[in-house]
Amino acid sequence: MNNPIKDKNAEINSIIYRYLPKSDKYTELITDAMNYSVQAGGKRIRPIFMQEAYKLFTDQEETETLHRFMAAMEYVHTYSLCHDDLPAMDNDQYRRGNLTTHAKFGEAFGILAGDGLLNYAFEVISEYMANNLDYSELKKATKAFNILTTKAGYKGMVGGQTLDVYFDKNKMFDQKQEQINFIYNNKTAALIEASFMIGAILGGASEEEVQIMEKVANNVGMAFQIKDDLLDITSTQEVLGKPINSDEKNGKKTLVSFLGMEEAERLVEQLSKDAIEQLHLIGKRNETLEQIIHLLINRDN
Ligand code: GRG
């Protein structure tokens, strides 16, 4: 069976690499660390989702605006991984089968590479918006930009990560299921929601359609995180590219701790089914997008 996540990897990487920062005499210290972390690999599912969401709404050729948002989304995701791996957070040495950015370049550069990537993501989009878009394109891009910045921020990924880190650092292991849900909805699902919504907006979706896409993506994001928890128990370091059993070692509660493995597997299936059903409410079909949602629940890394 074909696997669009793997089949699209080279194409998506060429888009992500096209906009990477260029080095010169003194900036190469930081651009080397930024580029290392982006080029260390990864499934690229956020830009893939964005591209497929765009294709759901239009047959028009892909635009440079879309490509810049796809690249920027992966830079924001990579910054979050860079910072999550730092000694102050998870203190991980390996990610995507390679040394983490701080393990390779030192802690200060791990921080700076993340800072550099977050700001650069916004530069890649806003520089193009300011100089190249006419009014109607600018309006769509501004909405998309607002979604990216909000979903990545304290009302999204940073908010979820903050509660997660708070429990972790205070060795509070008696969280309620509702609190874990908040963490998953924000830490993991928020950027996936942004990817679906931005692709839809740039493809010309109505406000109502964008709201449906947000719900679809929320289900996908929740399923993705629960699958991540299951893989932490069932996979191997070779396949995952990072150490396994990290949740248990850190005494960390996950939805799997509440539900047990079987029920968690069932929930992943259910969430994906719900996502596809909601997607059909839009009345347009993108088989590749549906296939990717199925693949994510059956993935092994
Ligand atoms: C530091 C603000 C800040 C946020 C960090 C992304 C994140 C939030 C933490 C990483 C740890 C983790 C398990 C997050 C849940 C989301 C997740 C499964 C991230 C990994 O995404 P993949 O599987 O990674 O898409 P690749 O390497 O394939 O890009």
Residues whose N, C-alpha, C, O or C-beta is under 5 A from the ligand:
A	BS01	GRG	G41 G42 K43 R44 S80 L81 H83 D84 R96 M157 V158 Q161 K187 T188 D228 N301
